[in-house]
Amino acid sequence: MTMDLTQVLDSMESAVKLRSRAQAERRAEEAQKERQEFQEKLMRAAASEVELDGMASKIKGKTDAVQRDQLMGLMMAGF
């Protein structure tokens, strides 16, 4: 009777340990997945920022060119 009870308790303890280990592994996998998703979002945000900076630079360059052309036009007209 005592041997049977010991086996049952050992079996239950083993099951609890396995379940706990499986839960810990699942949490670790979920944390890794969330970390990767966050890094991807950061990369997309950085790429968007670079793209926006490029667009702003291009627009500023065009604005500067228009002002230069207007100034040259005024100078050519004798003002």
Residue pairs with C-beta under 8 A, 6 or more apart in sequence:
none
